Each structure stands twice: as C-alpha cells, then as structure tokens.
Amino acid sequence: MTGSVTSRVIAVTGVASGIGATTAALLRSRGDRVLGVDLRDAEVCADLSTADGRASAVSGLAAALGDAPLDGLITCAGLSRAGAPQVSVNYFGTVDLVLGLRPLLAAAPAPRVALVSSISSTQPHDPALVEACLTGTEAAALALAEKAVADGRPHEIYASTKAALNRWLRRIAITDDFAGAGIAVNAIAPGVVLTPMTAELVSNPQWKTVMDAAVPMPLNGYAPPEAIANALLWLVAPENSHMAGQVVFVDGGAEVVTAVRS
C-alpha cells in the first residue's frame, strides 16, 4: 500500500483489540496519529451501545482534535455475541459516529471513511430488523433482535446489522453531505478473521465445521487481522480518490463461492 507523505489524524473505533488494534498499530507505524475509541484502553473511552455514549465519543474526539480536522474514520467496533446489543453497537454505533463526525471530516483536505462490514451481510437475515435499522428506529430494532433470540434465530441479528450497514453506506456515500463534500465512504467485508472474537469458534471442531461450510475461504484460509487492516488503510488513504459506496470483500473468495453455489 502507498502511504501518505504527511502525517494524518485517523479515528479508529474498537481499538482495544482485534482488527481495530492491528489497524491502529499499522497507522502509527507509518507516522499517522490515531485517536482510538473503545470502552477502555483508548484515547477516547465511550460506550457505543448507547446514544449518550456515541455523543460522548463524538465530543471526545472533537476535543482531542482541537483545531485540527479529522482526516479519516475507521469503524472496527462490533459485537459477535448474539443479542440486542449487537444492533446498538454494530449498526447504530457506526452510523451515529459517522454522521456525528461528518463536519470534522469535511474540514479535512482528503477525508475518508472506512466501515467494517462482513461476509455475514450476504447470509440469511431479518428484513424487518434491517428496515428498522435503516429508518433509525433503534427501540424497534432492539425489540426485533430480542424477538429473533426468542424465536431461535439469534444468528440473523449479526447478519442483519451488517446487511443494514451495507445498504446505509450505499445510500449516503453519494449524497451532497459525503461525496459532495469530498468524503469517500466505503467498507471492507471480511470473511473469518483470526481475532479474539473468533478464537472460541475456530478452536471448537463442531463450530469450525459449521463456519467453514458457511464461509468457505479457498484463498489462504482464515485471514490474519493484518489482511483486513491493510485493506482499511488503503480505503482511508488520500490515493483512494474515486471509490464511493463500495463494499469490498476481503474473504478469501467466500462471497464468490457462495454466489456460484446459489
């Protein structure tokens, strides 16, 4: 990847572990300033599962920036454990932060936003939950997530949050507020990544069999977090000047395999 010549300021959510931690480390290694957001062990500590926490994250980042613009935002924060909190963090925790930070991004010379989606966005999900997310009715979305758990469909929640995120991304990326302001907004959709979030699944033979069937990755198998982080770094680089609303699958070929099968 071609790095930027001058140091930039990039906010990264979910910076305490996994893809977020790896991404932050790579950014710092090339000389960029990282403003991390997480529950703890970050420059800005905030709970993205609540509206107040998201507002606190936005104000905390604004205070940390001072008079400087925000050159980029990478949203790695997410929950894998099935339940209503997935909706609050994975979808609303991302959307509200992007919208809240838009004015700070618009002030930068080459602003970029990179979201973390998932191969799960292509898998079975709850259309009503997706629509509730897209209409911004968090209370209704949480209720639908709780119903999915009660009905024995907990696996649909994560997929629904990522499917909603993809649709929201394509909706806003080309608007005057983003493309019109020079803000490139795109996403990386990983397959199975070797992080603390997936460690339990990968180490369990039964779950590994299920996972391999759902996410077949013929190219090099499970991905190290660096594979996703490097893709995210390119999306927020100034050189990425003309991508808007794209979801790029970094999944070892899983999306292609499942598309051919269907």
CORURZI-V450628 format. One record per residue. N is the residue number from 1. PSI is psi in degrees with one decimal (* if undefined). Layout:
N&PSI  N&PSI
This chain:
1&142.8  2&117.5  3&161.6  4&151.8  5&-42.5  6&154.7  7&140.2  8&166.6  9&119.7  10&128.1  11&136.5  12&123.2  13&157.2  14&35.6  15&-11.0  16&-18.3  17&173.4  18&-140.6  19&-38.8  20&-45.1  21&-41.6  22&-41.9  23&-44.9  24&-41.1  25&-41.5  26&-39.8  27&-46.4  28&-34.5  29&-24.3  30&5.3  31&3.9  32&154.4  33&126.8  34&130.7  35&101.3  36&146.7  37&125.9  38&176.9  39&-32.9  40&170.6  41&46.0  42&162.1  43&-36.0  44&113.7  45&120.2  46&153.2  47&105.1  48&0.4  49&-6.6  50&153.4  51&-40.4  52&-39.8  53&-38.5  54&-41.5  55&-38.4  56&-37.9  57&-43.2  58&-47.5  59&-35.6  60&-40.5  61&-39.8  62&-41.0  63&-39.3  64&-31.5  65&-33.9  66&-124.5  67&-1.0  68&147.9  69&167.1  70&115.0  71&-28.6  72&157.5  73&129.2  74&121.6  75&97.5  76&-12.6  77&134.6  78&159.7  79&138.6  80&-22.6  81&124.4  82&134.2  83&171.8  84&-36.2  85&-25.4  86&-40.3  87&-45.2  88&-42.3  89&-52.6  90&-39.8  91&-66.3  92&-32.7  93&-27.1  94&-52.6  95&-47.9  96&-33.8  97&-43.1  98&-46.7  99&-40.5  100&-31.7  101&-2.1  102&-45.5  103&-36.1  104&-35.6  105&-40.3  106&-21.8  107&-8.2  108&155.3  109&-29.8  110&68.7  111&141.0  112&144.3  113&130.8  114&119.4  115&154.4  116&110.2  117&-142.0  118&152.5  119&-24.6  120&-21.6  121&-18.4  122&-3.9  123&170.0  124&133.2  125&178.6  126&106.6  127&-36.0  128&-38.3  129&-41.1  130&-46.3  131&-38.7  132&-38.6  133&-47.9  134&-27.5  135&-3.6  136&16.1  137&84.7  138&-39.9  139&-42.9  140&-39.3  141&-40.6  142&-39.7  143&-39.6  144&-34.9  145&-42.2  146&-36.3  147&-38.1  148&-39.6  149&-46.7  150&-32.8  151&2.7  152&27.5  153&42.1  154&-28.9  155&-20.0  156&-17.3  157&-52.4  158&-47.4  159&-38.3  160&-40.6  161&-37.8  162&-36.1  163&-41.2  164&-41.3  165&-41.8  166&-43.8  167&-41.2  168&-43.7  169&-48.5  170&-26.2  171&-43.4  172&-21.9  173&-31.0  174&8.4  175&167.5  176&-33.8  177&-25.8  178&-76.9  179&-41.2  180&-24.0  181&7.8  182&12.0  183&111.9  184&123.9  185&120.3  186&177.9  187&152.2  188&133.1  189&99.4  190&158.8  191&-135.3  192&125.0  193&138.1  194&88.9  195&172.5  196&-27.7  197&-31.9  198&-2.8  199&-43.5  200&-39.1  201&-45.5  202&-34.3  203&-10.8  204&112.6  205&-39.1  206&-48.1  207&-33.6  208&-39.6  209&-44.0  210&-44.7  211&-41.0  212&-32.3  213&-37.8  214&-33.4  215&74.8  216&128.5  217&81.6  218&-26.6  219&99.1  220&8.5  221&-152.7  222&145.0  223&140.8  224&156.3  225&-26.3  226&-31.7  227&-38.2  228&-41.9  229&-42.9  230&-35.2  231&-40.5  232&-39.4  233&-37.3  234&-39.1  235&-32.4  236&4.0  237&148.8  238&-30.3  239&-22.5  240&78.8  241&-14.4  242&17.0  243&131.4  244&123.5  245&23.0  246&141.8  247&110.2  248&119.3  249&116.0  250&80.8  251&19.4  252&18.5  253&5.7  254&-42.9  255&-38.7  256&-45.0  257&-46.9  258&-31.5  259&-40.9  260&-40.3  261&-37.1  262&*
